[in-house]
Amino acid sequence: MRFARVATPEGLTFATVDGSVGQEVIRVIDGHPFEEPKYTGKQWPIAEVRLLSPVLPSKIVAIGRNYADHVAEVFKQSAETLPPTLFIKPPTAVIGPEAAIKIPEFAHDVEFEGELAMIVGKPCKNVNREDWKTVIRGFTIVNDVSSRALQFADGQWARAKGIDTFCPLGPWMETDIDAFDFSDLPIKAHLTRDGETETKQDSNSNQMIMSPGEIVEFITASMTLLPGDVICTGSPAGTAPMFPGDTIEIEVQGIGRLRNPVERA
């Protein structure tokens, strides 16, 4: 099942997304997406609503350096010498599909990072890796926008990755967790510039160092996760600079595409 947060002609609401590609219908629910949906009877074609970020997280917890090829690409080291690490993006960085990524003047060498993200479904702490599916409600797509200049200048990543609009999420949450095969899940990122589209990231979840279960265990050993919190699972190689006027589209098989234009703040 796909849950979305949408702006309808009657206001903001949660809804399910039903129908085939190009024919999707938004069906409004009463309540939130962390329980079985209770439908209000109202619905709209997807073209008549605006998709927002699927959740409003209290925090976005991310695993950095979780793809060996990306470690070599950005940090010029091997994953053995520079293992995965944990960082947090603030909720004020979140935007939804089609909303603009806005780059301020002080942020240089800004790159996109297309990733698979998990959405937490209930409060949890000290979760064993074998039990990770019991606390994850579904998956979405995240663009972990990052200023490389700030990332390396600061030595920690809060400013480089926490700027307003630097966390696009969407287009919705897919709750059929068992449909995802992490031994073979394609992840791509497409950059459109001056009317020309180029696929920059073209990787697969089978390159992940820490598995989803290991990630959940690692994070919840340190902190409590709440419903709607987002876990970013890491970026594969192929990240590249983006500039005002560009459009970035992240594609994850089984979820869809997350598209955002880039502007100057």
N, C-alpha and C positions, 0 to 999 in steps of 0.2 A: 504494500500500500504506500502511496505517496502523499505526504502531508506538506502543505504550503501555508505560508502566512501571506495574505493578500490584501490589497486595497481595492475594495469593490465600490460600486456606486453608492452603497449604503454605509461604508466605513471599513475599518480594519477588522480582520477576522482570520481565524484558522480555517482551513478547508482541506479536503482531499482532492487529488488531481486524478481524474479518470478519463479513459478514452485513449485512442491510438495517437501516435505522433501527428501533429497537425490538426487533430480533432479533439484536443483535450477540453474537458469541462471541469470547472471548479464547483465543488459541492460543499457548501458551508456547513461547519459543524458547530455544535454548542459545547464550548469548553476548549480543552487544549489537546495537543497531539500525543500526550503521554498515557492515554487511555483509549479504550475502544470508542470509535466515533459515534456521536449521536447527531444525526443530521437534522437540520432545521427545515429542509425542504426547498431552500433557496439555492440557485445555481446560476452560473454564467459561463459562456464560452471564455476560454482563457484569454482571447484577444480583447475582451472587454474589462479585464482587471489588470492590476499591476502587481507583479510578484515582488515580494519583499524578502529579506533574509528569513529563512524558514524558522529560526528561533531567535530569541533575545538572550544570549548567554550571560551568566554572571562572570564568566571568564573563558578565555580561549587558551587552552594548554597545548603546547606544541612540542613535538620531538624534532629537534634539529639534527642534521648529519645522520639521517637514518637510511640514506642510500649511498653506497660506497662510491658510485660514479659521481655523485654530486659533491661528496667530500673532496674528491680529487679535483673536481672542476673549480670549486670556489676556494677551498682552503689549501690546495696544493699539497695535501698530505694523504696518507692512507687511512682507511677506517680503523685499522688496527692501532694506529698511534693517536687517532682523534675519534673516539667512540661517540655514539649518540648522546645528546644532551637535552635538557628540558628548559623551556622558556615560556613566558606568558605574554599574550597580546591582550590589551584592554578591550572591553566591550564597545567602547566608543570608536574603535577602528572598524566595526562591522558595517557593511553596506550590502544591499541586495543586488539581484541581477539588473543589468542595464544602468545602474547608478554609476556615476563617474568616480574613478580613482583620481584623486587630486594631489598633485605633487607640489609641495611647497618649495620655495627658492633654496632653502638650506639643505634639502635632501638631494644628494647627487648619486649617480650610478644606481638608479632605482631599477630593480628587476622584478619580474613576476616569478612566482613559484606555484605551479599547479599541483594540487595535492588531493588525496582522498581524506575526508574528515569523518569522524564518528561523533554522534550526538548522544549524550548521556540521557537515560530515561528515568533514573531514580537516584536518590541520594545513595552514595556508596563510599566506602573506605576499606582499605586492606582487602582488595579483591584478588583472589587467586587467578592466575592466567587462564586456567581451564574454565573459569566461570564468567569470562568477560562478556559473553552474549547475554547473560542475565541482567546486565546493567546498561547495555547499549540499546537505544531505541531504534537507531537507524544510521544511515550514511548520507552525507552530502558532499559537495565539492567546495574547496576553499582555495583562494589565491593568497598565499602568504607573501604579500608585497613587502619588499625589503630594500632599504637603502644600503648598498654595500659600503659606501664611504662612511656613513655613520656607524655601521656595524663594526668595522675594523678600527675606526677612530675611538669609539667609546669603550671597546673591549667587552661590553655586554650589549644585549640586543634590544632592550626595552624601547629606546627611541627609534632605532632603525626600523623596527617592525611594528611599532605601536602607534604610528601617526594616524590621525583621523583618515578614514577611507582605505586604510591599508589591509583590510581583511574582508574582501568580498566573499559572501556565502550564498550558496543556492545551487540550482534554482528551487529545490525542494528537498525533503528528507525521504529517502527510500527505506522502508522498514523491513523489507524481506531480506534479512541478514543472511540467511542460509543460501540465497541465490548468488552470493559473491564468492568467487573462487580466488583466494589470495595467492595461489600458485600460478595464476595466469589472468591478471586483471589489467588491461591496457589503460594507461594514463597519458594524456596528450595535452599540449598547450599550443595554440595557434596565435600568431602575431600578424595583425593586419596593419600595414603601413602604406600610405599613398595608393590605396586600392589593391595592393598585392598582399595575399595571405601566404604565410610560410609556417609550416609546422616546426616548432622549436624543440618542444619536449615530445618524445615518442618512446615511452618506457613502459614498465610493467611492475606491478606490485611484487613480483617474485624477486625483485632486487632489494626489497626491504631487509634491513639488518634485524630490527626488532619487529616481531609479529604484532598484530592487534592485541592479542592476549597479553603478551609481554609488556606492551605499552601501558595497558590499563593497570596491570599489576604494579609497574614501576611508578606511575603517577599516583595511584591511590595509596601507596605506601607512605606518601608524604602529605597528601592533602585530600580533603573530602570533595567529591564532585557532586554537583547538583543537577536536577533535571534541566535540560537545555544547554548545559555546558558543552563546549565543542573541543574535541581532541584532533589536532592536526597530526597526521601520521608521517610526515616527512616528504621532501621534494626529491624527485629523480633529477638526473642531469638534464641539461638543455635550457636552463634558465638563461634569460638574456635581458639586456637593457630595454626599457620602454620609455616613450616620450609623449608629451602632449600631442594629441592627434591620432595616436595609435588606438587599436582595439585589441583586447586580450580575450581569448575564448579558451576556457579549460574544459576538457572533455574526459569523462570517466565512464567507461562502459557500464551499463546497468543503471546509471543515474541520468545522464544527459549532458548538457553543456551550460556553463556559467560564463556569460559574456558581459564585459565591462569596458566602456571607453575610458581613455586617459586624458586628463585635462591638467592645466596649471592651476594650482590653488590660488 
